[in-house]
Amino acid sequence: MPGGQERALRRRINSVQSTKQITRAMELIAATRVVKAMTRANAARPYSTKMTGVIEDLAAGGVGIDDPLLRSSETVSSIGFVVITSDRGLAGAYNSSVIRAAEKEIMAAQTEGKEYKLVLVGKKAADYFRFRNYQIEASFSGMTDTPSYEDARVVATTVRDLFVSEAVDQVILAYQEFVSMGTQRVAVRKFLPLESMQTVATEGGGDADSRALFEFEPSPEGVLSALLPRYVESRLYSALLDASASEHANRQRAMKSATDNAEELITKLSRALNRARQDAITTEIMEIVGGAEALGDGSSDETTQHDNDDTQIAV
């Protein structure tokens, strides 16, 4: 029995050590990728911010209020949700936190009697919402690990078509925003129309001084019409990069935690193995001592019998 317990513990230790090697390798890979993803996200953020500022300045000057991408409906009857998750798991609470936030918004919209359409990025979101029979308009996969601008353009085209065709009156983007290596937070934001367009439309225009120092060719309206599709693409690209960096950061932390837990479990199993070996050694020693004592008692009895026989012969 002790020998069987030792074998079981050794097999368990070997299994945990193999798992530890895997989680350690995944941690190192995620640590490498998160640095690259963070660099790309930080590099793309100023472009997206500047693009938004230029468009808002043009719109504030009274340009392009009637553009389809700038329409702001008085009553919102249908909402489009763009949910960005990952294609793979083993990233802690990364996917579940984004999905929960998006599902909460969907349920709130349904409670208010509004319709919804889902545009899902990542297999985890697609699997979750498809299993629960949500209405999915489009789903994309294979782009969350290292997203490219072309990937963002494909998704942005689908979202833009839904908004321009008035299939949805509003688009909400749910993803995890990358703040730092130790901080990532779920962001649920209005994606279309622009935040400032409602104010601009209500006031009938804005301050033209925001574009007084610039000359536009062929015209401010032409520039705005050309920039708006790029705005949608750049904002979505920035969100994809943030989500990618957040995914790798979450996976690095999750794999580090798994590696630490494996080391702790190996320590506990090693102690149990040592105790089992000590018990086995103690049992063997006791058996040897018991056998020696039994042999000693047998020899003593035999010597006594021989002495009695010799006494009888002498008499």
N, C-alpha and C positions, 0 to 999 in steps of 0.2 A: 504493500500500500504506500509506504513512504516513497519508494522508487517511482511509482506511478504519479504521485503528486509532484515530484521534482520534474518529471518529463513534461507534465501539463504546464507547469510554471515556466519552464524553459521555452516551450512552444509559444506561450503567451508573450514572453519577453521578446522573442525573435519577431513575432508579428507586430508588436508595438514599435520595435526599432525600425522595421520596414516602413511602417506608417509615418514615423517621425522623419525618416529620410525624405519621403515624398512631400510632406508638409513643409519641411525646411527648404526643399528645392523650389516649391511653389512660392514660398515667402520671398526667396531671393529673386525669382523671376518677376513677381509683382513689384518688388522694390525697384527693380530696374525699369519696369514699364511705367510706373507711376511718375518717375522723374521725367521721362520723355513726354508723357501725357500732360503733366503739369506745365512743362515748357511750352507745348503746343497751345494749351488753353490760355496761358498768360499772353502768348503772342497774338492770339486771335481776338482777345477781349477788347483791346483798344480800337481795332477796326470796326467791330460791331457797335461799340459805343459811339464812335464818331459817325458811323453811318446813320444811327438813330438820331443823333443830334442834327445832322444836316437835313434829314427828312422833316423833323419837327420844326426846324427853322423855316424851311420852305413852306410847310403847311401853315405855320403861324403868320407868314406873310400873305396868306390868302390864296395860295396856289394849290390847285388840284384837290379841292374839297370833294369834287364829284367822282374822284377816282374810285373804282370798285374796291380796292384794298383799303380805302380809308373810310368806307361807309360805316356809320354807327347807327344801328337799329334802335328805335325807341323802345320796342318790346323784343326781348330775346326769347324765342320759342324753341330754338335748337342750339346746342352747344357741342362743339367738337373738342375732343380731348386727345392731345398728343402725349403719350406716356412712354418715357424712355427708361428701359431697364437693360439688363445684360443678357447675353446668350448663354452664359454659364453660371453655375452656382458657386458654392464655397466662398462667398463674399460676405459672410455675416448677415446683417440685417439690411444690406444695401437694397436688394430687390423688394423685400417685403415692405419696407418703409415707404418706398415710392408707390407701390401698388395700393397700400392702405390709404395713402393720401389721395390718390386718384379716385379710388372707389368711394371714399367719403364724399368727394365733390360730385361724383355721378349720382350717388344716392340723394344728395341734397337737391340736385337738379330734377331728379325724378319726383321728389316730394313736392316741388313747386310746379309740377306738371309740364316740365320741359323735356324735349327729346334730346338724345345724345348720339354722337357718332364717335367711334374710337379709331384712332390711328396709332398703332402700337409699334414700337421699335424695341427689338430684343425678344428672344424666344421665351423668356420667363414671363413677361407680361402677356404674350400671345397665349401661352399654355394656361395661364391663370384665368384670363377672361373667357377664353374659348371653353374651358371646362365648366364654367359657371353660366354659359349660354348668354353672354353679353353680346350686344350688337357691334360687330367689328367691321369697320369700313375698309381698312387696309392694315397689313402687318408687314414688317420688314425685319430681316435678321442678317447676321453676318457682317454687321458694320459697327458694332458697339465697342469692340476691342480697340481698334485703331481707325476711327472714322475719318473719312476723307471729305473734301468739299463736294465732290460729286455725289457721295452718299447723302449729304445734306440737301443737295439740289433735288434728288429724286423724292425724298420725303417732303420737301418744301413744295414741290410741284403738286403733289397730292393734296396737301393742306390748302394751298392757294386756290386750287380748283374748287374745293369744297366751299371756301369762303366766297369766292367770286360768283359761283353759281347759286349762291344764297341757300345752299343745302344746310349751312350752319350760319348763325348770326354772330357767333363769337367762338374764338379758339383759345383754349387754355392749355398751357404747357406744364407738364409735371415731370420733374427730373430731380436729380440730386446735384446740388451746386457744390463745387469744390472751393473751399475757403483756404484751407491749409492742409498739411500732411495729417494733422490730428483732428481736423474739424471739417466735416461735410454735412450739409443740411439739405433737407428736402425743400424744393422750391415749387410752388404751384402759382403760376403767373398767367395773366392775360397776354396772349401772344398776338392776336388780331382782334379788332383793329388797334392802332397805336393808342397808348394811354392818353395822349393829349388831344386826340382827334375829336373826342366828344366835346371838350371845351371849345376847340376851334370852331366846330360846326355850330355850336350854340351861340357863340358870340359873333358869328358871321365873318370871321377873319381874325387876323392878329396884327402884330406890330411888324410893319414892313422893314423897319430899321435892321432886323436880323439879317436881311440879305441886301442891304443898301450898298455895301462895299463890294458886292460881287456882280459880275456879268455872266449870264448863262447863255450857252449856245446849245441847241438852237433856240430854246426858250426855257423859262423856269418850269413850265408844265411838262415839257419834253424831258428835262433832266429828272424831274420827280417821277415820271412814269417809268423811266429807265432804272431809277434807283430802287423803287419799291420792291420789285421782285428780288433784287439783290439783298435788300434789307431782310426779307423773309428768310432767304438762304443763309445769310451771315448770322442772324440771330439763332437759327436752328443749328448751324454748324458750331457756334459757340456753346450751345447747350449740350450738343453731342460730345464735344471735347471735355466739358466740365463733368459730364456723366462718366466718360471713360476714365478720367483721372480719379474720380470718386470711387469707381468700381475697383481699380487697382489698389487704391489706398485701403479700402475696406477689406479686400482680399488679403493684403499684406498683414493687416492686424489680425484677421481671422486665422490665417495660417501660423502666425507667430503664437497666438493663443493655443492653437492645436499642438504646436511643437512643444510649448512649455508644459501643457497637460500631459503629453506623451512622456516627457522627461520625468515628470512627477510620478506618473504611473509606473514607469520602469523602475524608479527608486523603490516604490512600495512593493512591486513584484520581486525585486532583487532581495529585499529584506525578508519577504515571505519564503523565497527560495532558500536563503541562508538558514532560516529557522527550520525549514523542512529537512535540510541537510544535517543540521545539528541534531534534530530529533532522530533521523535515520542513524547517525553515528552513535548517538547515545543508546539507541535500541540494539545496535550491533554489539556495542561494548557490554551491555547488560546480558545479551545472549551468550557472549564469549565467557563472561565471568560466571554466569549460571552454569554453562557447560563445564567449565573448569572445576567449579565446586562439586558438580555432580560426579565428575571423574575422580576427584579427590575423595569423596565419600565412598565411592565404589572400591577404590584401592585400599582404603582403610579397613573396610569390611572384609575384603579378601585376605589381607594380612592377618587380621584377627582370627579368621577361620583357619589359616595355616598354622598359626601358633597353637590353637586348640588341638588340632590334629597331632602336632608334634608332641604335645603334652600327653595325650592319650597313648601314643606309641611308647613313649618313655616309661610310662607306668606299667 
